[in-house]
Amino acid sequence: MAAIYSLYIINKSGGLIFYKDYGSKGRMDTNDSLRVASLWHSMHAISQQLSPTTGCSGIELLEADTFDLHCFQSLT
């Protein structure tokens, strides 16, 4: 069963709009949260442009040993 540790909402230009930490384990300070959001947005945008397939939506899932980082895009 997967748990949600944090929620980041990033706008179209990569700015962090909302951040919520749902657990006390591994809590980050505000600057680290801004860095993670900016890095994830940049990786997602660059992967869209570098993909060899047309219509690629970029990185949707990054799997690590201790966490998974998902990217969900809304139309608005």
PQR file with spaces between the fields and no chain letter, atoms N, CA, C, O and H, PARSE charges and radii, in Angstrom:
ATOM       1  N    MET     1       0.840   -1.173    0.000 -0.4000 1.5000
ATOM       2  CA   MET     1       0.000    0.000    0.000 -0.0000 2.0000
ATOM       3  C    MET     1       0.889    1.242    0.000  0.5500 1.7000
ATOM       4  O    MET     1       1.795    1.370    0.824 -0.5500 1.4000
ATOM       5  N    ALA     2       0.624    2.137   -0.917 -0.4000 1.5000
ATOM       6  CA   ALA     2       1.427    3.354   -1.052 -0.0000 2.0000
ATOM       7  C    ALA     2       0.866    4.458   -0.170  0.5500 1.7000
ATOM       8  O    ALA     2      -0.346    4.582    0.007 -0.5500 1.4000
ATOM       9  H    ALA     2      -0.112    2.033   -1.586  0.4000 1.0000
ATOM      10  N    ALA     3       1.757    5.240    0.367 -0.4000 1.5000
ATOM      11  CA   ALA     3       1.371    6.392    1.179 -0.0000 2.0000
ATOM      12  C    ALA     3       1.834    7.665    0.488  0.5500 1.7000
ATOM      13  O    ALA     3       2.835    7.661   -0.228 -0.5500 1.4000
ATOM      14  H    ALA     3       2.741    5.139    0.223  0.4000 1.0000
ATOM      15  N    ILE     4       1.112    8.741    0.702 -0.4000 1.5000
ATOM      16  CA   ILE     4       1.513   10.038    0.165 -0.0000 2.0000
ATOM      17  C    ILE     4       2.258   10.771    1.269  0.5500 1.7000
ATOM      18  O    ILE     4       1.725   10.999    2.354 -0.5500 1.4000
ATOM      19  H    ILE     4       0.299    8.744    1.284  0.4000 1.0000
ATOM      20  N    TYR     5       3.507   11.137    0.970 -0.4000 1.5000
ATOM      21  CA   TYR     5       4.325   11.847    1.943 -0.0000 2.0000
ATOM      22  C    TYR     5       4.246   13.357    1.760  0.5500 1.7000
ATOM      23  O    TYR     5       4.242   14.113    2.732 -0.5500 1.4000
ATOM      24  H    TYR     5       3.940   10.951    0.088  0.4000 1.0000
ATOM      25  N    SER     6       4.183   13.787    0.508 -0.4000 1.5000
ATOM      26  CA   SER     6       4.158   15.220    0.206 -0.0000 2.0000
ATOM      27  C    SER     6       3.356   15.463   -1.067  0.5500 1.7000
ATOM      28  O    SER     6       3.218   14.578   -1.911 -0.5500 1.4000
ATOM      29  H    SER     6       4.187   13.173   -0.282  0.4000 1.0000
ATOM      30  N    LEU     7       2.836   16.666   -1.185 -0.4000 1.5000
ATOM      31  CA   LEU     7       2.119   17.087   -2.381 -0.0000 2.0000
ATOM      32  C    LEU     7       2.683   18.428   -2.825  0.5500 1.7000
ATOM      33  O    LEU     7       2.739   19.377   -2.044 -0.5500 1.4000
ATOM      34  H    LEU     7       2.948   17.385   -0.499  0.4000 1.0000
ATOM      35  N    TYR     8       3.098   18.499   -4.075 -0.4000 1.5000
ATOM      36  CA   TYR     8       3.599   19.738   -4.665 -0.0000 2.0000
ATOM      37  C    TYR     8       2.672   20.113   -5.811  0.5500 1.7000
ATOM      38  O    TYR     8       2.333   19.262   -6.633 -0.5500 1.4000
ATOM      39  H    TYR     8       3.053   17.728   -4.710  0.4000 1.0000
ATOM      40  N    ILE     9       2.261   21.359   -5.877 -0.4000 1.5000
ATOM      41  CA   ILE     9       1.528   21.869   -7.034 -0.0000 2.0000
ATOM      42  C    ILE     9       2.402   22.950   -7.651  0.5500 1.7000
ATOM      43  O    ILE     9       2.741   23.949   -7.016 -0.5500 1.4000
ATOM      44  H    ILE     9       2.537   22.051   -5.209  0.4000 1.0000
ATOM      45  N    ILE    10       2.758   22.716   -8.919 -0.4000 1.5000
ATOM      46  CA   ILE    10       3.695   23.583   -9.630 -0.0000 2.0000
ATOM      47  C    ILE    10       2.966   24.193  -10.820  0.5500 1.7000
ATOM      48  O    ILE    10       2.256   23.493  -11.543 -0.5500 1.4000
ATOM      49  H    ILE    10       2.483   21.904   -9.435  0.4000 1.0000
ATOM      50  N    ASN    11       3.141   25.501  -11.026 -0.4000 1.5000
ATOM      51  CA   ASN    11       2.468   26.133  -12.161 -0.0000 2.0000
ATOM      52  C    ASN    11       3.222   25.854  -13.460  0.5500 1.7000
ATOM      53  O    ASN    11       4.261   25.193  -13.463 -0.5500 1.4000
ATOM      54  H    ASN    11       3.717   26.070  -10.439  0.4000 1.0000
ATOM      55  N    LYS    12       2.685   26.363  -14.545 -0.4000 1.5000
ATOM      56  CA   LYS    12       3.218   26.088  -15.871 -0.0000 2.0000
ATOM      57  C    LYS    12       4.659   26.558  -16.058  0.5500 1.7000
ATOM      58  O    LYS    12       5.416   25.962  -16.825 -0.5500 1.4000
ATOM      59  H    LYS    12       1.841   26.900  -14.542  0.4000 1.0000
ATOM      60  N    SER    13       5.035   27.625  -15.357 -0.4000 1.5000
ATOM      61  CA   SER    13       6.387   28.157  -15.503 -0.0000 2.0000
ATOM      62  C    SER    13       7.362   27.581  -14.473  0.5500 1.7000
ATOM      63  O    SER    13       8.518   28.001  -14.428 -0.5500 1.4000
ATOM      64  H    SER    13       4.420   28.109  -14.734  0.4000 1.0000
ATOM      65  N    GLY    14       6.923   26.637  -13.655 -0.4000 1.5000
ATOM      66  CA   GLY    14       7.820   25.974  -12.718 -0.0000 2.0000
ATOM      67  C    GLY    14       7.819   26.538  -11.316  0.5500 1.7000
ATOM      68  O    GLY    14       8.624   26.115  -10.487 -0.5500 1.4000
ATOM      69  H    GLY    14       5.984   26.296  -13.692  0.4000 1.0000
ATOM      70  N    GLY    15       6.942   27.478  -11.027 -0.4000 1.5000
ATOM      71  CA   GLY    15       6.870   28.048   -9.679 -0.0000 2.0000
ATOM      72  C    GLY    15       6.044   27.177   -8.746  0.5500 1.7000
ATOM      73  O    GLY    15       5.018   26.623   -9.143 -0.5500 1.4000
ATOM      74  H    GLY    15       6.288   27.822  -11.700  0.4000 1.0000
ATOM      75  N    LEU    16       6.492   27.062   -7.524 -0.4000 1.5000
ATOM      76  CA   LEU    16       5.783   26.264   -6.525 -0.0000 2.0000
ATOM      77  C    LEU    16       4.587   27.056   -6.015  0.5500 1.7000
ATOM      78  O    LEU    16       4.747   28.117   -5.411 -0.5500 1.4000
ATOM      79  H    LEU    16       7.325   27.512   -7.201  0.4000 1.0000
ATOM      80  N    ILE    17       3.381   26.535   -6.262 -0.4000 1.5000
ATOM      81  CA   ILE    17       2.148   27.198   -5.842 -0.0000 2.0000
ATOM      82  C    ILE    17       1.710   26.705   -4.470  0.5500 1.7000
ATOM      83  O    ILE    17       1.296   27.496   -3.623 -0.5500 1.4000
ATOM      84  H    ILE    17       3.251   25.673   -6.753  0.4000 1.0000
ATOM      85  N    PHE    18       1.803   25.396   -4.254 -0.4000 1.5000
ATOM      86  CA   PHE    18       1.317   24.804   -3.012 -0.0000 2.0000
ATOM      87  C    PHE    18       2.215   23.643   -2.628  0.5500 1.7000
ATOM      88  O    PHE    18       2.666   22.883   -3.484 -0.5500 1.4000
ATOM      89  H    PHE    18       2.140   24.753   -4.942  0.4000 1.0000
ATOM      90  N    TYR    19       2.470   23.514   -1.331 -0.4000 1.5000
ATOM      91  CA   TYR    19       3.252   22.400   -0.813 -0.0000 2.0000
ATOM      92  C    TYR    19       2.644   21.941    0.500  0.5500 1.7000
ATOM      93  O    TYR    19       2.401   22.759    1.388 -0.5500 1.4000
ATOM      94  H    TYR    19       2.103   24.132   -0.635  0.4000 1.0000
ATOM      95  N    LYS    20       2.396   20.648    0.635 -0.4000 1.5000
ATOM      96  CA   LYS    20       1.857   20.088    1.872 -0.0000 2.0000
ATOM      97  C    LYS    20       2.645   18.839    2.215  0.5500 1.7000
ATOM      98  O    LYS    20       2.810   17.949    1.381 -0.5500 1.4000
ATOM      99  H    LYS    20       2.594   19.984   -0.086  0.4000 1.0000
ATOM     100  N    ASP    21       3.129   18.779    3.440 -0.4000 1.5000
ATOM     101  CA   ASP    21       3.862   17.620    3.945 -0.0000 2.0000
ATOM     102  C    ASP    21       2.906   16.804    4.803  0.5500 1.7000
ATOM     103  O    ASP    21       2.346   17.336    5.761 -0.5500 1.4000
ATOM     104  H    ASP    21       2.996   19.502    4.118  0.4000 1.0000
ATOM     105  N    TYR    22       2.704   15.525    4.486 -0.4000 1.5000
ATOM     106  CA   TYR    22       1.731   14.700    5.187 -0.0000 2.0000
ATOM     107  C    TYR    22       2.342   13.788    6.241  0.5500 1.7000
ATOM     108  O    TYR    22       1.628   12.994    6.853 -0.5500 1.4000
ATOM     109  H    TYR    22       3.159   15.093    3.708  0.4000 1.0000
ATOM     110  N    GLY    23       3.623   13.884    6.460 -0.4000 1.5000
ATOM     111  CA   GLY    23       4.255   13.056    7.470 -0.0000 2.0000
ATOM     112  C    GLY    23       5.395   13.794    8.130  0.5500 1.7000
ATOM     113  O    GLY    23       5.958   14.726    7.555 -0.5500 1.4000
ATOM     114  H    GLY    23       4.203   14.529    5.962  0.4000 1.0000
ATOM     115  N    SER    24       5.730   13.389    9.316 -0.4000 1.5000
ATOM     116  CA   SER    24       6.831   14.054   10.018 -0.0000 2.0000
ATOM     117  C    SER    24       8.175   13.444    9.648  0.5500 1.7000
ATOM     118  O    SER    24       9.220   14.036    9.922 -0.5500 1.4000
ATOM     119  H    SER    24       5.272   12.632    9.783  0.4000 1.0000
ATOM     120  N    LYS    25       8.161   12.271    9.032 -0.4000 1.5000
ATOM     121  CA   LYS    25       9.401   11.593    8.655 -0.0000 2.0000
ATOM     122  C    LYS    25      10.045   12.293    7.466  0.5500 1.7000
ATOM     123  O    LYS    25       9.424   12.431    6.413 -0.5500 1.4000
ATOM     124  H    LYS    25       7.313   11.790    8.810  0.4000 1.0000
ATOM     125  N    GLY    26      11.291   12.736    7.632 -0.4000 1.5000
ATOM     126  CA   GLY    26      12.024   13.341    6.530 -0.0000 2.0000
ATOM     127  C    GLY    26      11.513   14.696    6.111  0.5500 1.7000
ATOM     128  O    GLY    26      11.599   15.039    4.932 -0.5500 1.4000
ATOM     129  H    GLY    26      11.796   12.625    8.488  0.4000 1.0000
ATOM     130  N    ARG    27      10.987   15.476    7.023 -0.4000 1.5000
ATOM     131  CA   ARG    27      10.437   16.797    6.705 -0.0000 2.0000
ATOM     132  C    ARG    27      11.527   17.711    6.142  0.5500 1.7000
ATOM     133  O    ARG    27      12.636   17.760    6.674 -0.5500 1.4000
ATOM     134  H    ARG    27      10.917   15.198    7.980  0.4000 1.0000
ATOM     135  N    MET    28      11.212   18.431    5.070 -0.4000 1.5000
ATOM     136  CA   MET    28      12.165   19.350    4.438 -0.0000 2.0000
ATOM     137  C    MET    28      11.813   20.778    4.810  0.5500 1.7000
ATOM     138  O    MET    28      10.664   21.087    5.125 -0.5500 1.4000
ATOM     139  H    MET    28      10.312   18.391    4.638  0.4000 1.0000
ATOM     140  N    ASP    29      12.814   21.645    4.769 -0.4000 1.5000
ATOM     141  CA   ASP    29      12.521   23.058    4.994 -0.0000 2.0000
ATOM     142  C    ASP    29      12.018   23.679    3.687  0.5500 1.7000
ATOM     143  O    ASP    29      12.004   23.019    2.648 -0.5500 1.4000
ATOM     144  H    ASP    29      13.747   21.395    4.513  0.4000 1.0000
ATOM     145  N    THR    30      11.614   24.920    3.742 -0.4000 1.5000
ATOM     146  CA   THR    30      10.992   25.588    2.596 -0.0000 2.0000
ATOM     147  C    THR    30      11.930   25.673    1.398  0.5500 1.7000
ATOM     148  O    THR    30      11.504   25.449    0.265 -0.5500 1.4000
ATOM     149  H    THR    30      11.625   25.456    4.587  0.4000 1.0000
ATOM     150  N    ASN    31      13.187   25.990    1.629 -0.4000 1.5000
ATOM     151  CA   ASN    31      14.136   26.102    0.515 -0.0000 2.0000
ATOM     152  C    ASN    31      14.333   24.770   -0.193  0.5500 1.7000
ATOM     153  O    ASN    31      14.414   24.733   -1.420 -0.5500 1.4000
ATOM     154  H    ASN    31      13.534   26.173    2.549  0.4000 1.0000
ATOM     155  N    ASP    32      14.410   23.681    0.557 -0.4000 1.5000
ATOM     156  CA   ASP    32      14.541   22.366   -0.059 -0.0000 2.0000
ATOM     157  C    ASP    32      13.300   22.008   -0.866  0.5500 1.7000
ATOM     158  O    ASP    32      13.410   21.403   -1.933 -0.5500 1.4000
ATOM     159  H    ASP    32      14.344   23.712    1.554  0.4000 1.0000
ATOM     160  N    SER    33      12.129   22.372   -0.375 -0.4000 1.5000
ATOM     161  CA   SER    33      10.886   22.115   -1.104 -0.0000 2.0000
ATOM     162  C    SER    33      10.871   22.875   -2.425  0.5500 1.7000
ATOM     163  O    SER    33      10.454   22.334   -3.450 -0.5500 1.4000
ATOM     164  H    SER    33      12.040   22.864    0.491  0.4000 1.0000
ATOM     165  N    LEU    34      11.321   24.119   -2.404 -0.4000 1.5000
ATOM     166  CA   LEU    34      11.393   24.905   -3.640 -0.0000 2.0000
ATOM     167  C    LEU    34      12.379   24.295   -4.632  0.5500 1.7000
ATOM     168  O    LEU    34      12.120   24.271   -5.835 -0.5500 1.4000
ATOM     169  H    LEU    34      11.660   24.559   -1.572  0.4000 1.0000
ATOM     170  N    ARG    35      13.502   23.805   -4.128 -0.4000 1.5000
ATOM     171  CA   ARG    35      14.501   23.170   -5.004 -0.0000 2.0000
ATOM     172  C    ARG    35      13.951   21.895   -5.644  0.5500 1.7000
ATOM     173  O    ARG    35      14.132   21.672   -6.841 -0.5500 1.4000
ATOM     174  H    ARG    35      13.712   23.825   -3.151  0.4000 1.0000
ATOM     175  N    VAL    36      13.288   21.067   -4.855 -0.4000 1.5000
ATOM     176  CA   VAL    36      12.725   19.815   -5.389 -0.0000 2.0000
ATOM     177  C    VAL    36      11.684   20.118   -6.458  0.5500 1.7000
ATOM     178  O    VAL    36      11.693   19.494   -7.519 -0.5500 1.4000
ATOM     179  H    VAL    36      13.142   21.248   -3.883  0.4000 1.0000
ATOM     180  N    ALA    37      10.789   21.063   -6.196 -0.4000 1.5000
ATOM     181  CA   ALA    37       9.750   21.412   -7.164 -0.0000 2.0000
ATOM     182  C    ALA    37      10.359   21.951   -8.457  0.5500 1.7000
ATOM     183  O    ALA    37       9.929   21.584   -9.551 -0.5500 1.4000
ATOM     184  H    ALA    37      10.781   21.570   -5.334  0.4000 1.0000
ATOM     185  N    SER    38      11.347   22.811   -8.331 -0.4000 1.5000
ATOM     186  CA   SER    38      11.993   23.386   -9.505 -0.0000 2.0000
ATOM     187  C    SER    38      12.744   22.323  -10.307  0.5500 1.7000
ATOM     188  O    SER    38      12.678   22.303  -11.536 -0.5500 1.4000
ATOM     189  H    SER    38      11.696   23.109   -7.442  0.4000 1.0000
ATOM     190  N    LEU    39      13.443   21.458   -9.618 -0.4000 1.5000
ATOM     191  CA   LEU    39      14.195   20.394  -10.290 -0.0000 2.0000
ATOM     192  C    LEU    39      13.264   19.429  -11.005  0.5500 1.7000
ATOM     193  O    LEU    39      13.522   19.040  -12.144 -0.5500 1.4000
ATOM     194  H    LEU    39      13.497   21.475   -8.620  0.4000 1.0000
ATOM     195  N    TRP    40      12.186   19.042  -10.343 -0.4000 1.5000
ATOM     196  CA   TRP    40      11.237   18.093  -10.949 -0.0000 2.0000
ATOM     197  C    TRP    40      10.577   18.715  -12.177  0.5500 1.7000
ATOM     198  O    TRP    40      10.420   18.040  -13.194 -0.5500 1.4000
ATOM     199  H    TRP    40      11.976   19.358   -9.418  0.4000 1.0000
ATOM     200  N    HIS    41      10.191   19.978  -12.101 -0.4000 1.5000
ATOM     201  CA   HIS    41       9.585   20.646  -13.257 -0.0000 2.0000
ATOM     202  C    HIS    41      10.575   20.720  -14.412  0.5500 1.7000
ATOM     203  O    HIS    41      10.205   20.475  -15.560 -0.5500 1.4000
ATOM     204  H    HIS    41      10.319   20.526  -11.274  0.4000 1.0000
ATOM     205  N    SER    42      11.822   21.053  -14.122 -0.4000 1.5000
ATOM     206  CA   SER    42      12.844   21.159  -15.172 -0.0000 2.0000
ATOM     207  C    SER    42      13.099   19.809  -15.837  0.5500 1.7000
ATOM     208  O    SER    42      13.186   19.728  -17.062 -0.5500 1.4000
ATOM     209  H    SER    42      12.123   21.252  -13.189  0.4000 1.0000
ATOM     210  N    MET    43      13.217   18.758  -15.044 -0.4000 1.5000
ATOM     211  CA   MET    43      13.432   17.415  -15.608 -0.0000 2.0000
ATOM     212  C    MET    43      12.254   17.005  -16.483  0.5500 1.7000
ATOM     213  O    MET    43      12.445   16.425  -17.552 -0.5500 1.4000
ATOM     214  H    MET    43      13.146   18.824  -14.048  0.4000 1.0000
ATOM     215  N    HIS    44      11.055   17.298  -16.040 -0.4000 1.5000
ATOM     216  CA   HIS    44       9.858   16.951  -16.800 -0.0000 2.0000
ATOM     217  C    HIS    44       9.818   17.711  -18.131  0.5500 1.7000
ATOM     218  O    HIS    44       9.536   17.122  -19.174 -0.5500 1.4000
ATOM     219  H    HIS    44      10.900   17.769  -15.171  0.4000 1.0000
ATOM     220  N    ALA    45      10.096   19.004  -18.096 -0.4000 1.5000
ATOM     221  CA   ALA    45      10.055   19.825  -19.316 -0.0000 2.0000
ATOM     222  C    ALA    45      11.146   19.419  -20.303  0.5500 1.7000
ATOM     223  O    ALA    45      10.895   19.344  -21.506 -0.5500 1.4000
ATOM     224  H    ALA    45      10.326   19.483  -17.248  0.4000 1.0000
ATOM     225  N    ILE    46      12.340   19.161  -19.810 -0.4000 1.5000
ATOM     226  CA   ILE    46      13.447   18.770  -20.690 -0.0000 2.0000
ATOM     227  C    ILE    46      13.182   17.402  -21.310  0.5500 1.7000
ATOM     228  O    ILE    46      13.493   17.185  -22.482 -0.5500 1.4000
ATOM     229  H    ILE    46      12.544   19.223  -18.833  0.4000 1.0000
ATOM     230  N    SER    47      12.615   16.482  -20.544 -0.4000 1.5000
ATOM     231  CA   SER    47      12.345   15.146  -21.089 -0.0000 2.0000
ATOM     232  C    SER    47      11.292   15.190  -22.188  0.5500 1.7000
ATOM     233  O    SER    47      11.314   14.355  -23.093 -0.5500 1.4000
ATOM     234  H    SER    47      12.363   16.658  -19.592  0.4000 1.0000
ATOM     235  N    GLN    48      10.372   16.145  -22.126 -0.4000 1.5000
ATOM     236  CA   GLN    48       9.395   16.299  -23.208 -0.0000 2.0000
ATOM     237  C    GLN    48      10.080   16.699  -24.503  0.5500 1.7000
ATOM     238  O    GLN    48       9.738   16.205  -25.577 -0.5500 1.4000
ATOM     239  H    GLN    48      10.354   16.823  -21.391  0.4000 1.0000
ATOM     240  N    GLN    49      11.052   17.598  -24.392 -0.4000 1.5000
ATOM     241  CA   GLN    49      11.725   18.117  -25.581 -0.0000 2.0000
ATOM     242  C    GLN    49      12.736   17.133  -26.156  0.5500 1.7000
ATOM     243  O    GLN    49      12.949   17.116  -27.369 -0.5500 1.4000
ATOM     244  H    GLN    49      11.330   17.999  -23.520  0.4000 1.0000
ATOM     245  N    LEU    50      13.364   16.310  -25.313 -0.4000 1.5000
ATOM     246  CA   LEU    50      14.408   15.400  -25.773 -0.0000 2.0000
ATOM     247  C    LEU    50      13.897   14.023  -26.190  0.5500 1.7000
ATOM     248  O    LEU    50      14.656   13.209  -26.714 -0.5500 1.4000
ATOM     249  H    LEU    50      13.191   16.324  -24.328  0.4000 1.0000
ATOM     250  N    SER    51      12.623   13.767  -25.958 -0.4000 1.5000
ATOM     251  CA   SER    51      12.075   12.451  -26.281 -0.0000 2.0000
ATOM     252  C    SER    51      12.123   12.186  -27.783  0.5500 1.7000
ATOM     253  O    SER    51      11.784   13.066  -28.574 -0.5500 1.4000
ATOM     254  H    SER    51      12.006   14.428  -25.532  0.4000 1.0000
ATOM     255  N    PRO    52      12.540   10.986  -28.185 -0.5600 1.5000
ATOM     256  CA   PRO    52      12.578   10.662  -29.612  0.2800 2.0000
ATOM     257  C    PRO    52      11.187   10.383  -30.196  0.5500 1.7000
ATOM     258  O    PRO    52      11.028   10.357  -31.416 -0.5500 1.4000
ATOM     259  N    THR    53      10.194   10.176  -29.349 -0.4000 1.5000
ATOM     260  CA   THR    53       8.839    9.912  -29.840 -0.0000 2.0000
ATOM     261  C    THR    53       8.042   11.204  -29.851  0.5500 1.7000
ATOM     262  O    THR    53       8.184   12.032  -28.951 -0.5500 1.4000
ATOM     263  H    THR    53      10.323   10.197  -28.357  0.4000 1.0000
ATOM     264  N    THR    54       7.206   11.382  -30.862 -0.4000 1.5000
ATOM     265  CA   THR    54       6.381   12.587  -30.943 -0.0000 2.0000
ATOM     266  C    THR    54       5.207   12.467  -29.974  0.5500 1.7000
ATOM     267  O    THR    54       4.666   11.382  -29.762 -0.5500 1.4000
ATOM     268  H    THR    54       7.090   10.710  -31.593  0.4000 1.0000
ATOM     269  N    GLY    55       4.832   13.586  -29.403 -0.4000 1.5000
ATOM     270  CA   GLY    55       3.697   13.602  -28.485 -0.0000 2.0000
ATOM     271  C    GLY    55       4.009   13.083  -27.099  0.5500 1.7000
ATOM     272  O    GLY    55       3.088   12.789  -26.338 -0.5500 1.4000
ATOM     273  H    GLY    55       5.271   14.468  -29.576  0.4000 1.0000
ATOM     274  N    CYS    56       5.279   12.962  -26.747 -0.4000 1.5000
ATOM     275  CA   CYS    56       5.657   12.472  -25.426 -0.0000 2.0000
ATOM     276  C    CYS    56       5.272   13.512  -24.372  0.5500 1.7000
ATOM     277  O    CYS    56       5.458   14.712  -24.578 -0.5500 1.4000
ATOM     278  H    CYS    56       6.027   13.201  -27.365  0.4000 1.0000
ATOM     279  N    SER    57       4.737   13.045  -23.248 -0.4000 1.5000
ATOM     280  CA   SER    57       4.309   13.971  -22.201 -0.0000 2.0000
ATOM     281  C    SER    57       5.361   14.159  -21.119  0.5500 1.7000
ATOM     282  O    SER    57       5.077   14.784  -20.097 -0.5500 1.4000
ATOM     283  H    SER    57       4.586   12.071  -23.081  0.4000 1.0000
ATOM     284  N    GLY    58       6.552   13.643  -21.312 -0.4000 1.5000
ATOM     285  CA   GLY    58       7.631   13.827  -20.339 -0.0000 2.0000
ATOM     286  C    GLY    58       7.652   12.729  -19.288  0.5500 1.7000
ATOM     287  O    GLY    58       6.944   11.727  -19.394 -0.5500 1.4000
ATOM     288  H    GLY    58       6.782   13.136  -22.142  0.4000 1.0000
ATOM     289  N    ILE    59       8.475   12.938  -18.280 -0.4000 1.5000
ATOM     290  CA   ILE    59       8.608   11.958  -17.199 -0.0000 2.0000
ATOM     291  C    ILE    59       7.314   11.938  -16.394  0.5500 1.7000
ATOM     292  O    ILE    59       6.852   12.981  -15.933 -0.5500 1.4000
ATOM     293  H    ILE    59       9.050   13.752  -18.194  0.4000 1.0000
ATOM     294  N    GLU    60       6.739   10.774  -16.227 -0.4000 1.5000
ATOM     295  CA   GLU    60       5.524   10.635  -15.432 -0.0000 2.0000
ATOM     296  C    GLU    60       5.784    9.960  -14.098  0.5500 1.7000
ATOM     297  O    GLU    60       5.013   10.144  -13.156 -0.5500 1.4000
ATOM     298  H    GLU    60       7.114    9.927  -16.602  0.4000 1.0000
ATOM     299  N    LEU    61       6.864    9.174  -13.994 -0.4000 1.5000
ATOM     300  CA   LEU    61       7.158    8.449  -12.762 -0.0000 2.0000
ATOM     301  C    LEU    61       8.658    8.295  -12.603  0.5500 1.7000
ATOM     302  O    LEU    61       9.358    7.885  -13.528 -0.5500 1.4000
ATOM     303  H    LEU    61       7.491    9.024  -14.759  0.4000 1.0000
ATOM     304  N    LEU    62       9.135    8.629  -11.423 -0.4000 1.5000
ATOM     305  CA   LEU    62      10.523    8.425  -11.046 -0.0000 2.0000
ATOM     306  C    LEU    62      10.519    7.490   -9.843  0.5500 1.7000
ATOM     307  O    LEU    62      10.039    7.858   -8.771 -0.5500 1.4000
ATOM     308  H    LEU    62       8.565    8.963  -10.672  0.4000 1.0000
ATOM     309  N    GLU    63      11.051    6.284  -10.016 -0.4000 1.5000
ATOM     310  CA   GLU    63      11.059    5.293   -8.939 -0.0000 2.0000
ATOM     311  C    GLU    63      12.427    5.238   -8.284  0.5500 1.7000
ATOM     312  O    GLU    63      13.446    5.116   -8.964 -0.5500 1.4000
ATOM     313  H    GLU    63      11.441    5.984  -10.887  0.4000 1.0000
ATOM     314  N    ALA    64      12.446    5.328   -6.965 -0.4000 1.5000
ATOM     315  CA   ALA    64      13.669    5.216   -6.172 -0.0000 2.0000
ATOM     316  C    ALA    64      13.484    4.080   -5.160  0.5500 1.7000
ATOM     317  O    ALA    64      12.419    3.466   -5.094 -0.5500 1.4000
ATOM     318  H    ALA    64      11.618    5.428   -6.412  0.4000 1.0000
ATOM     319  N    ASP    65      14.513    3.812   -4.387 -0.4000 1.5000
ATOM     320  CA   ASP    65      14.426    2.734   -3.400 -0.0000 2.0000
ATOM     321  C    ASP    65      13.415    3.029   -2.304  0.5500 1.7000
ATOM     322  O    ASP    65      12.723    2.120   -1.846 -0.5500 1.4000
ATOM     323  H    ASP    65      15.378    4.311   -4.440  0.4000 1.0000
ATOM     324  N    THR    66      13.317    4.275   -1.878 -0.4000 1.5000
ATOM     325  CA   THR    66      12.476    4.607   -0.725 -0.0000 2.0000
ATOM     326  C    THR    66      11.240    5.428   -1.059  0.5500 1.7000
ATOM     327  O    THR    66      10.418    5.680   -0.178 -0.5500 1.4000
ATOM     328  H    THR    66      13.880    5.013   -2.250  0.4000 1.0000
ATOM     329  N    PHE    67      11.086    5.853   -2.319 -0.4000 1.5000
ATOM     330  CA   PHE    67       9.912    6.647   -2.683 -0.0000 2.0000
ATOM     331  C    PHE    67       9.689    6.583   -4.184  0.5500 1.7000
ATOM     332  O    PHE    67      10.583    6.190   -4.934 -0.5500 1.4000
ATOM     333  H    PHE    67      11.753    5.648   -3.035  0.4000 1.0000
ATOM     334  N    ASP    68       8.502    6.969   -4.619 -0.4000 1.5000
ATOM     335  CA   ASP    68       8.146    7.152   -6.025 -0.0000 2.0000
ATOM     336  C    ASP    68       7.717    8.599   -6.182  0.5500 1.7000
ATOM     337  O    ASP    68       7.011    9.138   -5.330 -0.5500 1.4000
ATOM     338  H    ASP    68       7.777    7.288   -4.010  0.4000 1.0000
ATOM     339  N    LEU    69       8.142    9.229   -7.271 -0.4000 1.5000
ATOM     340  CA   LEU    69       7.774   10.609   -7.549 -0.0000 2.0000
ATOM     341  C    LEU    69       6.915   10.596   -8.812  0.5500 1.7000
ATOM     342  O    LEU    69       7.401   10.257   -9.891 -0.5500 1.4000
ATOM     343  H    LEU    69       8.716    8.790   -7.964  0.4000 1.0000
ATOM     344  N    HIS    70       5.643   10.962   -8.680 -0.4000 1.5000
ATOM     345  CA   HIS    70       4.692   10.937   -9.788 -0.0000 2.0000
ATOM     346  C    HIS    70       4.441   12.351  -10.294  0.5500 1.7000
ATOM     347  O    HIS    70       4.540   13.319   -9.541 -0.5500 1.4000
ATOM     348  H    HIS    70       5.248   11.237   -7.803  0.4000 1.0000
ATOM     349  N    CYS    71       4.118   12.456  -11.568 -0.4000 1.5000
ATOM     350  CA   CYS    71       3.763   13.736  -12.168 -0.0000 2.0000
ATOM     351  C    CYS    71       2.373   13.589  -12.784  0.5500 1.7000
ATOM     352  O    CYS    71       2.167   12.778  -13.687 -0.5500 1.4000
ATOM     353  H    CYS    71       4.038   11.669  -12.180  0.4000 1.0000
ATOM     354  N    PHE    72       1.433   14.373  -12.292 -0.4000 1.5000
ATOM     355  CA   PHE    72       0.075   14.401  -12.835 -0.0000 2.0000
ATOM     356  C    PHE    72      -0.160   15.792  -13.394  0.5500 1.7000
ATOM     357  O    PHE    72       0.064   16.788  -12.706 -0.5500 1.4000
ATOM     358  H    PHE    72       1.601   15.032  -11.559  0.4000 1.0000
ATOM     359  N    GLN    73      -0.612   15.865  -14.643 -0.4000 1.5000
ATOM     360  CA   GLN    73      -0.875   17.156  -15.276 -0.0000 2.0000
ATOM     361  C    GLN    73      -2.372   17.333  -15.471  0.5500 1.7000
ATOM     362  O    GLN    73      -3.068   16.423  -15.922 -0.5500 1.4000
ATOM     363  H    GLN    73      -0.794   15.056  -15.202  0.4000 1.0000
ATOM     364  N    SER    74      -2.854   18.518  -15.123 -0.4000 1.5000
ATOM     365  CA   SER    74      -4.256   18.810  -15.375 -0.0000 2.0000
ATOM     366  C    SER    74      -4.363   19.706  -16.606  0.5500 1.7000
ATOM     367  O    SER    74      -3.373   20.307  -17.023 -0.5500 1.4000
ATOM     368  H    SER    74      -2.289   19.257  -14.756  0.4000 1.0000
ATOM     369  N    LEU    75      -5.529   19.796  -17.175 -0.4000 1.5000
ATOM     370  CA   LEU    75      -5.735   20.615  -18.361 -0.0000 2.0000
ATOM     371  C    LEU    75      -5.834   22.090  -18.004  0.5500 1.7000
ATOM     372  O    LEU    75      -5.661   22.944  -18.874 -0.5500 1.4000
ATOM     373  H    LEU    75      -6.333   19.307  -16.836  0.4000 1.0000
ATOM     374  N    THR    76      -6.105   22.402  -16.768 -0.4000 1.5000
ATOM     375  CA   THR    76      -6.250   23.808  -16.367 -0.0000 2.0000
ATOM     376  C    THR    76      -5.037   24.309  -15.650  0.5500 1.7000
ATOM     377  O    THR    76      -4.995   25.470  -15.245 -0.5500 1.4000
ATOM     378  H    THR    76      -6.245   21.709  -16.061  0.4000 1.0000
